[in-house]
Amino acid sequence: MAETKTARPTIAAHGAEQLPEVVVDSYNAEITDDEGFIGDRASRRAFREIVERWRKPLRDLGEDPFGDEPSDRISKKSLDELLAGGHPEAAGVVHGAIEDFAQELAGVIRRFLKLKAWRGTERIVIGGGFRASRVGELAIGRTAVILKAEKIKVDLALIRHDPDEAGLIGAVHLAPAWMFQAHDAILAVDIGGTNIRVGVVRLNLKKADDLSKAEVVRFELWRHGDEKLSRGDAVERLVDMLKRLIGRADKDGLALAPFIGIGCPGLIAEDGSIERGAQNLPGNWESPRFNLPAVLHEAIPRIGDHEAAIVMHNDAVVQGLSQTPDMQDVDHWGVLTIGTGLGNARFTNRDPD
């Protein structure tokens, strides 16, 4: 697929600071120390490395309860089952890993709260694939206890929606709700370092005009991390997924808004290019000659009778936006997404008009 340098006009700037309901104070913050990026200590990979460290002394004794299964191949479901009633030593390894990871995550949060843009944060919502397991929930809960014991005044909360859906539902908050009044649903894309998710998000504005009842009614997930492919291949697959969902929405009798909301890793420039932070995606997505919104507009110029408008923002920002209706009791809040890496964003609620 040919590279495109500039995006078509859109209803809002890509990667905007001012969004309809919040101001994005910071996102994609990259905090470093002598050991590298702080966020790398609180990723899915970091948790698996901690599991491996706990297994090593048992393996050296020939008593590894996990057998020969590599630590990065043990499923979340298997880890959850061990906690519920598995081999005592295997469960002990998991408990040890939860404690160590919680200490690391607490340290990461302490560093974020020292950033100027994060000062005064009242609540942090935790999302990402790690949250979608009992092990993840316990690690996050233990982190909350550690921070409270240190008298750090910030609440931790689990993101309300399923992590596979939160990054899609958040896309409805990239544009003002009034723009969707004549429509039933939108198309949303959540691009991650391992998976690409595409969905039809029903707005349900008659049930709740704050979009708190928005729900994913059609969904496709592609695990691109298991394949070796080019950027062009990935984008073509994404286009195919979107076109299938447009067809399914039509069959379902859903009036799609001429809008596609996208969450994508990295620092998103106003023109829709990615300045940095997309290193986990297939191929070079940070090329100044590549512009995903423009490429998608070329492939899908119209939805229904209208020209398609496409808005892209950072994936952690979009996942956090899914929580906006639940954050009205605080002024300043943030999101951390624990997955291939650690996504982050911090918000200030805007005063309603």
C-alpha positions in Angstrom: 0.0 0.0 0.0 1.5 3.4 -1.0 2.6 5.8 1.6 0.6 9.0 2.0 2.0 12.2 3.4 -1.0 14.3 4.5 -4.3 13.4 6.0 -7.7 14.5 4.6 -9.5 17.2 6.7 -11.2 15.8 9.8 -13.7 17.0 12.3 -11.0 17.3 15.0 -7.3 17.4 15.1 -5.5 14.0 15.5 -3.9 13.7 18.9 -5.7 16.7 20.2 -5.2 18.2 23.6 -8.7 19.6 23.8 -11.4 16.9 23.5 -15.2 17.3 23.9 -15.2 16.2 27.6 -11.6 16.4 28.8 -8.3 18.1 28.4 -5.5 15.7 27.7 -2.8 17.0 30.1 -0.2 14.3 29.1 0.1 11.1 27.3 2.8 8.7 26.1 5.1 10.0 28.8 8.5 8.3 28.6 10.2 8.3 32.0 13.7 6.9 32.1 16.4 6.2 34.7 19.8 4.4 34.6 18.0 1.1 33.8 15.9 2.4 30.9 12.2 3.2 30.6 10.4 3.1 33.9 7.2 1.8 32.2 9.0 -1.4 31.1 8.9 -2.5 34.8 5.1 -2.7 34.7 4.3 -4.4 31.5 3.0 -7.9 30.7 6.5 -9.0 29.8 7.8 -7.7 33.1 5.3 -9.8 35.0 6.4 -12.9 33.0 10.0 -12.2 33.8 9.2 -12.0 37.5 7.4 -15.4 37.2 10.5 -16.8 35.6 12.7 -15.4 38.4 10.6 -17.2 41.0 10.7 -20.4 39.0 14.5 -20.5 38.6 15.5 -21.6 42.1 12.8 -24.4 42.0 14.1 -25.4 38.5 17.6 -25.6 39.8 16.4 -28.1 42.4 14.5 -30.1 39.8 11.2 -29.2 41.4 9.6 -26.7 39.1 5.9 -27.2 39.4 5.3 -25.7 36.0 7.4 -28.3 34.3 8.9 -27.3 30.9 6.3 -24.7 30.0 8.1 -21.4 29.2 6.9 -18.6 31.5 5.8 -16.4 28.6 3.6 -19.2 27.3 1.6 -19.9 30.5 -1.9 -18.6 29.8 -3.7 -16.0 32.0 -6.4 -18.6 32.5 -3.8 -21.2 33.8 -2.3 -18.7 36.2 -5.8 -17.8 37.5 -6.6 -21.5 38.0 -3.4 -22.0 40.0 -4.5 -19.3 42.4 -8.0 -20.9 42.8 -6.7 -24.4 43.7 -3.6 -25.5 41.8 -0.3 -27.0 43.0 0.7 -25.2 46.2 4.2 -24.3 45.1 3.0 -23.2 41.6 0.5 -21.0 43.4 3.3 -19.7 45.6 5.3 -18.7 42.5 2.3 -16.7 41.3 1.7 -15.1 44.6 5.3 -14.1 44.8 5.2 -12.6 41.3 2.0 -10.7 42.1 3.8 -9.1 45.2 6.9 -8.2 43.2 5.0 -6.8 40.3 2.8 -4.7 42.6 5.9 -3.2 44.2 7.2 -2.3 40.7 3.9 -0.9 39.7 3.6 1.2 42.8 7.1 2.5 42.1 6.1 3.4 38.5 3.0 5.2 39.8 5.0 7.2 42.3 7.2 8.4 39.5 4.3 9.4 37.3 2.7 11.4 40.2 5.9 13.4 40.4 5.5 14.7 36.8 4.2 18.2 36.6 1.3 17.1 34.3 0.3 14.4 36.8 0.3 16.4 40.0 -3.0 16.5 41.7 -4.2 13.3 40.1 -7.1 11.9 42.2 -7.7 8.6 40.5 -5.9 6.3 38.1 -7.8 3.8 36.1 -5.9 0.6 35.1 -6.7 -1.1 31.8 -4.9 -3.2 29.2 -4.8 -7.0 28.8 -3.1 -7.6 32.1 -6.2 -6.3 33.9 -8.4 -9.0 32.2 -7.4 -11.7 34.7 -7.7 -12.4 38.4 -3.9 -12.4 38.7 -3.9 -8.9 37.2 -6.7 -7.7 39.4 -4.9 -8.9 42.5 -1.7 -7.3 41.5 -3.5 -4.0 40.9 -5.3 -4.4 44.3 -2.1 -5.0 46.1 -0.6 -1.9 44.4 -3.5 0.1 45.8 -2.8 -1.2 49.3 0.9 -0.3 49.0 0.2 3.2 47.9 -2.4 3.7 50.7 0.0 2.4 53.3 2.5 5.1 52.1 -0.3 7.7 52.4 -0.2 8.5 48.7 -3.5 10.1 48.0 -4.6 8.5 44.7 -7.3 5.9 44.1 -6.7 3.0 41.8 -9.7 1.6 39.8 -10.1 -1.2 37.3 -11.3 0.0 33.9 -15.0 -0.8 33.7 -15.2 -2.3 30.3 -13.6 -5.5 29.0 -10.1 -4.5 27.9 -10.9 -5.9 24.4 -13.7 -3.4 24.2 -12.6 -0.3 26.2 -10.3 1.0 23.4 -13.2 0.8 21.0 -15.9 2.3 23.3 -13.5 5.2 24.1 -13.5 6.2 20.4 -17.1 7.6 20.8 -15.6 10.3 23.0 -13.3 11.6 20.3 -16.1 13.7 18.8 -19.0 15.7 20.4 -22.0 13.5 21.0 -24.3 15.8 19.1 -22.6 14.8 15.9 -24.0 11.3 16.2 -27.6 12.2 17.0 -28.9 10.9 13.7 -26.9 7.7 13.8 -27.0 4.4 15.7 -23.3 3.5 15.8 -19.7 4.2 14.8 -16.7 2.3 13.6 -13.8 2.1 16.0 -10.2 0.7 15.8 -7.9 -0.2 18.6 -4.3 -0.9 17.4 -2.0 -2.6 19.9 1.5 -4.0 19.9 0.0 -7.6 19.8 -3.6 -7.2 18.5 -5.7 -5.1 16.3 -9.3 -4.8 17.3 -12.1 -3.4 15.1 -15.7 -3.0 16.3 -19.1 -1.5 15.7 -20.0 0.6 18.7 -23.7 1.2 19.3 -24.2 4.7 20.8 -27.4 4.2 22.7 -27.9 7.9 23.0 -31.6 7.5 23.8 -30.6 5.5 26.9 -27.8 7.9 28.0 -26.8 11.2 26.3 -23.4 11.1 28.0 -22.6 7.9 26.0 -22.3 5.9 29.2 -24.4 3.1 27.6 -22.3 2.8 24.4 -21.6 -0.9 23.7 -19.7 -3.0 21.2 -22.1 -5.0 19.1 -19.8 -6.3 16.4 -16.2 -7.1 17.0 -13.1 -8.6 15.2 -9.7 -9.3 16.7 -6.6 -10.1 14.8 -3.4 -11.1 16.7 -0.8 -9.7 14.4 2.0 -10.2 16.9 2.1 -13.9 15.9 2.8 -13.1 12.3 5.8 -11.7 10.4 4.3 -9.1 8.0 4.9 -5.6 6.6 3.1 -2.4 7.5 1.2 -2.6 4.2 0.0 -6.1 4.9 -1.2 -5.0 8.3 -3.1 -1.9 7.0 -4.7 -4.0 4.2 -5.9 -6.5 6.8 -7.3 -3.6 8.8 -9.2 -2.2 5.8 -10.7 -5.6 5.1 -11.9 -5.8 8.7 -13.5 -2.4 8.5 -15.2 -3.1 5.3 -16.7 -6.4 6.7 -18.0 -4.6 9.7 -19.6 -1.9 7.5 -21.4 -4.7 5.6 -22.5 -6.4 8.8 -23.8 -3.1 10.3 -25.9 -2.6 7.2 -27.3 -6.1 7.5 -28.1 -5.4 11.1 -30.0 -2.3 10.2 -27.6 0.0 12.0 -27.2 3.6 10.7 -23.4 4.1 10.9 -22.1 7.6 11.4 -19.6 8.6 8.7 -16.9 8.4 11.4 -14.0 6.1 12.3 -12.3 6.6 15.7 -8.8 5.1 16.1 -6.5 4.4 19.0 -2.9 3.8 18.1 0.3 3.5 20.1 2.7 6.5 20.0 2.8 10.2 19.9 0.2 11.3 17.4 0.8 14.5 15.4 -2.0 16.9 14.4 -1.8 15.7 10.8 -2.2 12.0 11.8 1.4 10.9 11.5 3.1 9.1 14.3 6.1 10.9 15.7 7.4 8.1 18.0 6.3 5.2 20.2 5.0 2.8 17.5 8.0 0.5 17.6 5.9 -2.6 18.5 3.8 -2.3 15.3 4.7 -4.3 12.1 7.0 -2.3 9.9 7.8 1.4 10.2 4.7 3.3 11.3 6.8 6.4 12.2 7.8 7.3 8.7 6.9 10.9 8.0 5.5 9.7 4.6 3.0 7.4 6.2 -0.3 8.6 7.5 -2.8 6.0 8.6 -5.9 8.2 8.6 -5.2 9.3 5.1 -4.6 5.7 3.9 -7.9 4.6 5.5 -9.7 7.5 4.0 -8.4 6.6 0.5 -9.6 3.0 1.1 -13.0 3.9 2.7 -13.8 7.4 1.4 -17.5 7.3 2.3 -19.7 5.6 4.9 -23.3 5.6 3.8 -24.1 8.8 1.9 -21.4 11.0 3.5 -17.7 11.4 3.4 -15.9 9.5 6.1 -14.3 11.5 8.9 -11.4 9.8 10.7 -9.9 10.9 14.0 -6.9 9.1 15.6 -5.4 9.5 19.1 -3.0 7.5 21.3 -4.4 4.1 22.3 -4.1 4.7 26.1 -5.9 8.0 25.7 -8.8 6.4 23.8 -9.0 3.5 26.3 -9.1 6.0 29.1 -11.9 8.0 27.4 -14.1 4.9 27.8 -14.1 5.7 31.5 -15.1 9.4 31.1 -18.7 9.0 32.3 -17.5 7.4 35.5 -15.0 10.1 36.3 -17.3 13.0 36.9 -16.8 12.9 40.6 -13.1 13.9 40.3 -11.4 16.7 38.4 -8.0 15.1 37.5 -7.6 11.5 36.6 -5.3 9.2 34.6 -5.1 5.9 32.9 -2.4 3.3 32.8 -2.7 0.4 30.3 -0.7 -2.7 31.1 -0.1 -4.7 27.9 2.8 -5.1 25.5 4.1 -1.9 27.1 2.7 0.6 29.7 0.4 3.1 28.1 -0.4 6.3 30.0 -2.5 9.4 29.8 -3.7 12.0 32.2 -6.9 14.1 31.9 -8.7 17.1 33.4 -12.4 17.1 33.1 -13.8 20.1 31.2 -16.7 22.1 32.6 -19.9 21.2 30.9 -21.4 23.9 28.7 
